[in-house]
Amino acid sequence: MSWTPHLTDDGSFTFFSAEFGEAFHSQAGAKAEAFTKFAQVTGLAQRSQCGDLRLLDICYGLGYNTAAALETIWAANPGCRVELYGLELDETVPLAAIAPDLLASWSPEVQTSLEAIALNHRHTTPLLQATLLIGDARQTIQHLAQTGFQADAIFFDPFSPRRCPQLWTVEFFAQVVRCLATHGTLATYSRSAAVRTAMQAAGLQIGTIRLDPSHRPREWSQGTVGVLAEPQPEKLAEKLAEQSLHPLSLMEQEHLNTRAAVPYRDPDLSDPAELIQLRHQHEQQNCGWESTSSWRRRWGIDEGDD
Ligand SMILES: C[S@@+](CC[C@H](N)C(=O)[O-])C[C@H]1O[C@@H](n2cnc3c(N)ncnc32)[C@H](O)[C@@H]1O
């Protein structure tokens, strides 16, 4: 597979997948997205002060989320040791991403790490133990969970639910949650209601990623964070606050009662995307929940923004 770099608005590059019909990052900035929606939201600078860190990068792609995480951690604590797993289907993507132009904006130690990870799928230094597991993440996550790996931060970055529903199902999130440490945080750019209910069904309590000042009109969130469910619900606000997470607004809570909130399902973690979509549409038609268009009208949300 050959990959052609496309420039995004912050000067960093992304790829476009013909197979999934989608770019790997938002046009607003590939690198900016890796920092704001993943490295910052999971509190890596603060966490790096407290000892070694374990990271899980789901849909490693060009490795930007890993790179932004390592930059953030080593800027805050140059001696912090990191154990990292990346999950990726297509090994040609990380390989194409180590072309000199694409690597140039990262620090020398992060460049070396991205190169070694792409070429060898393993990289061990005194500060970093990285492993890239190539294959369908629905399978590799199960092997990883069996090893007992517990991540302090999980970057959850598949293509969108409409294009890649197989990685947004309740069953896949349930496997991912097995790899999340008690105090860990999962971050994703998606604020889709179906994604949020799947995260909840898999045992996560969720918060929203608030907008930054450059947001589009009528936008409401930059994504979702998940932490392991707090056995005492009245302590959720406290737990979210501890991790600097923001509870859902009333509008976002009501979104989870609409048809858009019917989660994707993949009982054996092996169904093709088309079957998962069909099952989802069928469940939506029969759920009897409020229509998403009436929720949109109530809150002045544009068509399709769910
Ligand atoms: C949105 S891109 C990820 C971007 C990446 N995080 C980055 O910073 O460059 C989605 C990635 O998911 C990978 N992918 C698609 N289906 C997958 C699957 N079933 N298992 C693992 N990875 C998959 C694609 O090859 C692609 O690299």
The ligand as a Tripos MOL2 file, in Angstrom:
@<TRIPOS>MOLECULE
LIG
   27    29     1     0     0
SMALL
NO_CHARGES

@<TRIPOS>ATOM
      1 C1         -7.8880    7.1760   12.4300 C.3       1 LIG1
      2 S1         -6.5290    6.1820   12.0130 S.3       1 LIG1
      3 C2         -5.5040    6.2880   13.4590 C.3       1 LIG1
      4 C3         -4.5890    7.4680   13.4870 C.3       1 LIG1
      5 C4         -3.4600    7.2760   14.4620 C.3       1 LIG1
      6 N1         -3.8830    7.1890   15.8280 N.3       1 LIG1
      7 C5         -2.4190    8.3350   14.2820 C.2       1 LIG1
      8 O1         -2.1560    9.1110   15.1980 O.co2     1 LIG1
      9 O2         -1.8610    8.3820   13.1880 O.co2     1 LIG1
     10 C6         -7.1760    4.5440   12.2050 C.3       1 LIG1
     11 C7         -6.1500    3.4240   12.1210 C.3       1 LIG1
     12 O3         -6.8360    2.2190   12.4430 O.3       1 LIG1
     13 C8         -6.2580    1.1640   11.6990 C.3       1 LIG1
     14 N2         -7.2440    0.0640   11.7020 N.ar      1 LIG1
     15 C9         -8.3580   -0.0720   10.9290 C.ar      1 LIG1
     16 N3         -9.0210   -1.2000   11.2620 N.ar      1 LIG1
     17 C10        -8.3160   -1.7790   12.2630 C.ar      1 LIG1
     18 C11        -8.4780   -2.9640   13.0200 C.ar      1 LIG1
     19 N4         -9.5160   -3.7770   12.8230 N.pl3     1 LIG1
     20 N5         -7.5610   -3.2610   13.9610 N.ar      1 LIG1
     21 C12        -6.5030   -2.4190   14.1790 C.ar      1 LIG1
     22 N6         -6.2970   -1.2780   13.5080 N.ar      1 LIG1
     23 C13        -7.1830   -0.9630   12.5540 C.ar      1 LIG1
     24 C14        -5.9910    1.7890   10.3590 C.3       1 LIG1
     25 O4         -5.0270    1.0710    9.6320 O.3       1 LIG1
     26 C15        -5.5130    3.1850   10.7680 C.3       1 LIG1
     27 O5         -4.1220    3.1910   10.9050 O.3       1 LIG1
@<TRIPOS>BOND
     1     1     2 1
     2     2     3 1
     3     2    10 1
     4     3     4 1
     5     4     5 1
     6     5     6 1
     7     5     7 1
     8     7     8 2
     9     7     9 1
    10    10    11 1
    11    11    12 1
    12    11    26 1
    13    12    13 1
    14    13    14 1
    15    13    24 1
    16    14    15 ar
    17    14    23 ar
    18    15    16 ar
    19    16    17 ar
    20    17    18 ar
    21    17    23 ar
    22    18    19 1
    23    18    20 ar
    24    20    21 ar
    25    21    22 ar
    26    22    23 ar
    27    24    25 1
    28    24    26 1
    29    26    27 1
@<TRIPOS>SUBSTRUCTURE
     1 LIG1         1 GROUP 0 **** ****
